[in-house]
Amino acid sequence: MRLSLLSALAPVVLAGAVSAQAPAVPAGQSHFTIVQANDGKTVGSADCSVATAPGGYQITSHGDLKIPKFAYTFTNENRLDSQINVVHDQLTGTVNGAQVTFHLSSDPSGRQFQVSIDASGKTTTNTFDRHQNTTLLPDLDSAAYTEMVHFALARPQNTWIVIPKQNGLLVPAQYTAQPDVHATFHGQPVDAHHSSVIVSEQNGISVELYYSSEGALLEADLPEQNFYVIRDDFKLQNRPHYTPPQGSAPPANPQGQPNPQQPPGQMQPQAMLQEN
């Protein structure tokens, strides 16, 4: 008999529904392993903590990645309202030892985001429209994927992603529900939901989300970037075949070998904190 993920996860669910279509974000802590997709090698870790806050949530995450010639760490402190809209979000990270801070917050009117980036000893700023259903998407960030799971369940008409690159890039996102998948969690058979998220309409990249009906993130796959972010004790029985977005670079081939244009050890996250 296949268990429900509710019984396997036993999450503490926040009081009150966030919307009619999606449950509240499950509170608690979770830990993830970052795996290089082409060879199954563990190259980092990530964790996420979800807590209630007045009128919404506080979600904090940490992560680290180390591969040849590349090292990346980050901390993301995110304050959300009850509808999972960003109130303010501060991302600090180091890329090969160089520190960058990216701060995103609502202006007093609630209509715009104010962006501040500190990198290489200088500060730059930017503003853009503050849409509902927007997620700040650092690479390999389990907090961002947890928020995206909420939108995968809620299925709002329009969704957005902020990429912490340059002065902050605001791009549309498209969520598509996929068939459920068989997996094991804590050694027990479970069925998990699966959604594909295409980030940006042009030269899009995808995030493959696996999650419970209660909104708990179980795994996030980044095919173009060659990484899996996998919750402890979760294992897909058969990973679905991946079709890259039109116009994007092809992922690793089905035999698990990297692209000829992208040799092992050089597969770095594409939306990394950068000045340019």
C-alpha positions in Angstrom: 0.0 0.0 0.0 1.4 3.4 -1.1 1.6 5.9 1.7 0.4 9.5 1.4 3.1 12.1 1.8 1.1 13.6 4.6 1.7 10.5 6.7 5.3 10.3 5.6 6.2 13.9 6.2 3.9 14.6 9.2 4.4 18.4 8.7 3.3 21.1 11.1 0.9 23.1 8.9 0.4 26.8 9.6 -3.1 27.9 10.8 -5.4 29.1 8.0 -5.3 28.6 4.3 -3.2 30.9 2.1 -5.7 30.7 -0.7 -8.6 28.6 -1.9 -6.3 26.7 -4.2 -3.2 26.0 -2.2 -2.4 24.9 1.4 -0.3 27.0 3.7 3.5 26.6 3.5 4.5 23.8 5.9 6.5 25.1 8.8 9.7 23.5 10.0 13.2 22.7 8.8 14.5 20.6 5.9 17.9 19.6 4.6 18.9 18.9 1.0 21.8 17.4 -0.8 23.1 19.0 -4.0 24.0 16.4 -6.5 25.8 16.8 -9.9 23.4 15.2 -12.4 25.8 13.7 -14.8 27.7 11.6 -12.3 25.6 11.5 -9.1 28.4 13.1 -7.1 27.5 15.1 -4.0 28.9 18.6 -4.5 27.0 20.7 -1.8 24.1 21.0 0.6 21.3 23.3 1.3 18.8 23.8 4.1 15.5 25.7 4.6 13.6 26.9 7.6 10.0 28.1 7.4 8.3 30.0 10.3 5.2 32.1 10.8 5.6 35.8 11.2 3.0 38.6 11.7 0.9 38.6 8.6 2.9 36.0 6.7 6.1 33.9 6.8 9.8 34.1 7.5 11.8 31.7 5.3 15.6 31.4 5.7 17.9 29.3 3.7 21.6 28.5 3.4 23.6 26.6 0.8 27.0 25.8 -0.5 28.5 24.3 -3.6 32.1 23.4 -4.4 33.3 22.0 -7.7 36.7 22.3 -9.5 37.6 26.0 -9.9 34.3 27.1 -8.5 32.9 27.7 -5.0 29.6 29.3 -4.0 27.8 29.9 -0.7 24.7 31.8 0.1 22.2 32.9 2.8 18.7 34.0 1.9 16.5 35.8 4.5 13.0 36.2 3.0 10.0 37.9 4.6 6.7 37.1 2.8 3.1 38.1 3.3 0.3 35.6 3.8 -0.1 35.3 0.0 3.6 34.5 -0.5 4.4 37.9 -1.9 7.9 39.3 -1.2 7.9 42.0 1.5 11.7 42.1 1.6 14.5 39.6 0.8 18.2 39.8 1.5 20.5 37.5 -0.3 24.2 37.4 0.6 26.6 35.1 -1.2 30.2 34.5 -2.0 31.4 33.4 -5.5 35.0 32.2 -5.5 35.5 34.2 -2.3 34.1 37.5 -3.6 31.1 38.7 -1.5 27.9 40.1 -3.0 24.7 41.3 -1.3 21.4 41.5 -3.2 18.5 43.2 -1.4 14.9 43.3 -2.7 12.0 45.1 -1.0 8.7 46.6 -1.5 8.5 50.4 -1.7 6.1 52.3 0.6 3.4 52.2 -2.1 3.6 48.4 -2.5 3.7 48.9 -6.3 7.4 48.6 -6.9 10.4 46.6 -5.9 13.5 48.5 -4.8 16.7 46.7 -5.5 20.2 47.3 -4.0 23.3 45.4 -5.0 26.6 45.6 -3.1 29.5 44.0 -5.0 33.2 44.7 -5.6 33.1 47.7 -3.3 30.3 49.6 -5.0 26.5 49.8 -4.7 24.0 49.9 -7.5 20.2 50.3 -7.3 17.2 49.6 -9.5 13.4 49.6 -9.4 10.8 47.6 -11.2 7.1 46.7 -10.9 6.1 44.6 -7.9 3.9 41.9 -9.3 2.0 39.4 -7.2 3.3 35.7 -7.3 6.9 36.7 -7.7 9.9 34.6 -6.4 13.5 35.7 -6.0 15.4 32.8 -7.5 19.0 32.3 -6.4 20.7 29.2 -7.7 20.3 26.1 -5.6 18.1 27.8 -3.1 15.6 25.5 -1.4 13.7 28.5 0.0 12.9 29.7 -3.5 11.9 26.3 -4.6 9.6 26.0 -1.6 7.9 29.2 -2.5 7.6 28.0 -6.1 5.9 24.8 -4.9 3.1 27.0 -3.4 2.5 28.6 -6.8 2.6 25.2 -8.5 -0.3 24.2 -6.2 -2.2 27.5 -6.3 -1.9 27.9 -10.1 -2.2 31.7 -10.4 -2.7 33.0 -13.9 0.6 35.0 -13.9 3.8 34.3 -12.1 7.2 36.0 -12.1 10.8 35.3 -11.2 13.5 37.8 -10.1 17.0 36.6 -11.0 19.7 38.1 -8.8 22.0 38.9 -11.7 23.1 42.3 -13.0 20.7 44.9 -11.5 18.0 42.3 -10.9 16.1 40.7 -13.8 12.3 40.4 -13.7 11.1 37.7 -16.0 7.9 35.7 -16.5 7.5 32.1 -15.3 5.3 29.4 -16.7 4.2 26.5 -14.4 3.0 23.3 -16.0 1.7 20.4 -14.0 3.2 17.0 -14.9 2.0 13.5 -14.0 2.7 12.3 -10.5 5.8 10.3 -9.9 6.6 7.2 -7.8 9.3 7.7 -5.1 10.4 6.6 -1.7 10.7 8.8 1.4 12.2 7.5 4.6 12.2 4.2 2.9 8.4 4.1 2.3 6.8 4.3 -1.2 5.0 7.6 -1.9 3.6 9.4 -4.8 4.9 13.0 -5.4 3.5 15.8 -7.5 5.7 17.2 -10.4 5.6 20.6 -12.0 7.9 22.1 -14.7 8.7 25.8 -14.3 10.0 27.6 -17.3 11.9 30.7 -16.3 11.8 33.5 -18.9 10.1 33.3 -22.3 13.4 33.7 -24.3 16.4 31.4 -23.6 14.4 29.9 -20.8 15.8 27.5 -18.2 13.6 25.1 -16.3 13.2 24.0 -12.7 11.6 20.6 -12.2 9.7 20.6 -8.9 8.7 17.5 -6.9 6.5 18.1 -3.8 3.7 16.8 -1.6 0.0 17.8 -1.6 0.7 19.7 1.6 3.3 21.9 -0.2 6.5 20.3 1.1 9.5 20.5 -1.3 11.0 17.1 -2.0 13.4 17.7 -4.9 14.2 20.4 -7.5 16.0 19.5 -10.7 18.0 22.0 -12.7 18.6 20.2 -16.1 20.4 23.0 -17.9 22.7 23.5 -14.9 23.3 19.8 -14.3 22.2 19.8 -10.6 19.6 18.1 -8.4 18.6 19.5 -5.0 17.3 16.5 -3.1 15.6 16.3 0.3 17.2 13.9 2.8 15.8 10.4 2.4 13.8 11.2 -0.7 14.5 9.2 -3.9 12.7 9.2 -7.2 12.1 5.7 -8.6 12.2 6.8 -12.2 13.2 10.4 -13.1 10.9 11.7 -15.9 12.4 12.3 -19.4 13.2 16.0 -19.7 12.5 18.2 -22.7 14.4 21.5 -22.7 12.6 24.8 -23.3 12.7 26.0 -26.9 15.8 28.1 -27.5 17.7 26.9 -24.4 21.0 25.0 -24.3 20.5 21.2 -24.2 21.0 19.5 -20.9 23.2 16.5 -20.2 22.3 13.6 -22.5 20.2 10.6 -21.3 23.3 8.5 -20.7 24.3 10.9 -18.0 27.2 12.5 -19.8 27.6 16.3 -19.9 27.3 18.5 -23.0 30.4 18.4 -25.3 30.4 22.2 -25.0 30.3 22.1 -21.2 33.0 19.8 -19.7 32.8 18.2 -16.3 33.9 20.6 -13.5 32.8 23.7 -15.6 29.0 23.4 -15.0 28.3 26.5 -13.0 25.0 28.0 -12.0 23.8 30.4 -14.7 21.9 32.9 -12.6 24.6 33.5 -10.1 25.1 36.8 -8.3 27.0 38.9 -10.7 27.8 42.4 -11.5 27.4 42.0 -15.2 
